[in-house]
Amino acid sequence: MEKNWWKESVVYQIYPRSFKDSNGDGIGDLKGIISKLDYLKGLGVDVIWLSPVYESPNDDNGYDISDYQSIMDEFGTMEDWEGLLDGLHVRGMKLMMDLVVNHTSDEHEWFVESRKSKDNPYRDYYIWRTGKDGNEPNNWTSFFSGSAWQHDDTTDESYLHLFSKKQPDLNWENPVLREEIYSMMKWWLDKGVDGFRMDVINLISKEEGLPSTPGGKKYDWGGDYFMNGPRVHEYLQEMNTEVLSKYDMMTVGECPGASPQDAARYANEEGTELNMIFTFEHMDLDSGPGGKWDVKDWLLADLKQVMTKWQKDLEGRGWNSLYLNNHDQPRMVSRFGNDKEYRIESAKMLATFLHMLQGTPYIYQGEELGMTNVEFDSLKEYNDIEIQNMYREKVTEGGEDHTAIMEAIYRKGRDNARTPMQWDDSEHAGFTTGTPWLKVNPNYKEINAENALKDSASIYYYYRELNLLRKEHEIIVYGTYDLILDDHEQIYAYTRTLGEEKLVILCNFTGENAAFTLPEDLHFESSSLLIGNYENHLVENGKLKPYEARVYKLN
């Protein structure tokens, strides 16, 4: 397997709006991030992934871009951005920007022109169609509820928007548009950017003719016609030839609905497309047949099955990205751990579980403090467009039970991840001197960075230790993965192997003690403990305490 710096790196994701506000307007900004670079350096991360900071009307918090080559006023100036890039590079860290090119904002100049007339030169930058018999051009629904089409009176046609109606989809069939995108990417790379995280990049190719789903439903999920579409690999290979291959950079593609077979093409070892993708299969383990908001309890057996499939199917063929939360997902300690009596233990256990897998680990801001989900009292306190649209559709229009839907929001809503970063125990958690754009989680008095930095046994320092181990032990990066104790109902255990070296990773996913017997070929007695999340590890070799994690190096 080829060695690469991006395989050996640990990435830290910053959601700028919620990270650190420097000017008291209640919104995180670039100068705020710059003020915390030593905190990030101290954590031992290598790459910062910055969620979008481009000019945007903020219908979907910056994922609706109106100008790809300027910075949103709320976040600062291009000079501030350059200061951030320099500050990272001086500290030996890299910067990965968010690339959002499946859609733009409807306020982007391309779309402003496109909607003016059917013969406008920009018309074909987007996907316009005529409706049928007073209906939409097809029956697809958007990711954010409702039809994926918006009628525009100016030309009496509709445009496709797989997300908000203020996020029209770009028409990648148009070679002129693709050239525009590639030249914009080069512009950022020439400024010194070290990589791109590519938003929903596997949606850029739609099925020819944009057919409705069969079955005659008025509105239906049409993912089969726009996820991993017919020309997506052609487009990414062209992007790679024109742009990516010309720079020493890192790429990760967000690819909902991708299988390991798809990933082996997107993130192939030959490097003809991307370095790695974000998969979502493990993020759907607590979704019932009704989708994301039909919440059910996830099962450890399912987590083992999904993670093992991705580890083994990409072995030697591609590269995994490793994450358990991000700006679109609930907090991992609330979802996969125990955010009450075992918050610290389970946060460390989950980190151990994830960072010891093969792939590049992603830390989402606040994860290293064990930040948790939040339960706001009223719907008004939630900002997220997905939450608001879903509530309107299900409760206001659909008559579903308010309490049940709020319960689903508490468990799965995206604002769980977006509450401001908890820096200290002062008002608004030291995030801002003003009124925060989204309320701070009330547990900030206990859970904050200042407390973590004062406590040598904190989650923060445990993450630092994991990050350092990755630099010291090649096996953590390049070793192969194998599941052991397959049927154990409490413990997720696996090995990593590189040449003669072997690691054994044991993680108790429950709040009870868990007994285990290792396979006989693992000579446990002559092993050394690499890391563990309890002080006294070796009292009972065959038993793990609640949410205990241990990593053994076999001698």
Sequence and secondary structure as in RCSB ss.txt:
>XXXX:A:sequence
MEKNWWKESVVYQIYPRSFKDSNGDGIGDLKGIISKLDYLKGLGVDVIWLSPVYESPNDDNGYDISDYQSIMDEF
GTMEDWEGLLDGLHVRGMKLMMDLVVNHTSDEHEWFVESRKSKDNPYRDYYIWRTGKDGNEPNNWTSFFSGSAWQ
HDDTTDESYLHLFSKKQPDLNWENPVLREEIYSMMKWWLDKGVDGFRMDVINLISKEEGLPSTPGGKKYDWGGDY
FMNGPRVHEYLQEMNTEVLSKYDMMTVGECPGASPQDAARYANEEGTELNMIFTFEHMDLDSGPGGKWDVKDWLL
ADLKQVMTKWQKDLEGRGWNSLYLNNHDQPRMVSRFGNDKEYRIESAKMLATFLHMLQGTPYIYQGEELGMTNVE
FDSLKEYNDIEIQNMYREKVTEGGEDHTAIMEAIYRKGRDNARTPMQWDDSEHAGFTTGTPWLKVNPNYKEINAE
NALKDSASIYYYYRELNLLRKEHEIIVYGTYDLILDDHEQIYAYTRTLGEEKLVILCNFTGENAAFTLPEDLHFE
SSSLLIGNYENHLVENGKLKPYEARVYKLN
>XXXX:A:secstr
    HHHH  EEEE GGGT  SSSSSS  HHHHHTTHHHHHHHT  EEEE   EE   TTTTSS SEEEEE GGG
  HHHHHHHHHHHHHTT EEEEEE  SB  TTSHHHHHHTT TT TTGGGB EE  BTTB SS BB TTSSBSEE
EETTTTEEEE SS TTS BB TT HHHHHHHHHHHHHHHHHT  EEEETTGGGS   TT    TT  SSB  GGG
TSS TTHHHHHHHHHHHTGGGSS EEEEE TT  HHHHHHHTBTT SS SEEE  GGGGTTEETTEEEEE    H
HHHHHHHHHHHHHTTTTB BEE S  TTS  HHHHTS SSTTHHHHHHHHHHHHHTSSSEEEEETTGGGT     
 SSGGG   HHHHHHHIIIIITT   HHHHHHHHHHH THHHHS    SSSGGGGS SS  SS   GGGGTS HH
HHHH TTSHHHHHHHHHHHHHH HHHHH EEEEESTT SSEEEEEEEETTEEEEEEEE SSS EE    TTS  T
TEEEEEESSS  SS TTEE TT EEEEEE 
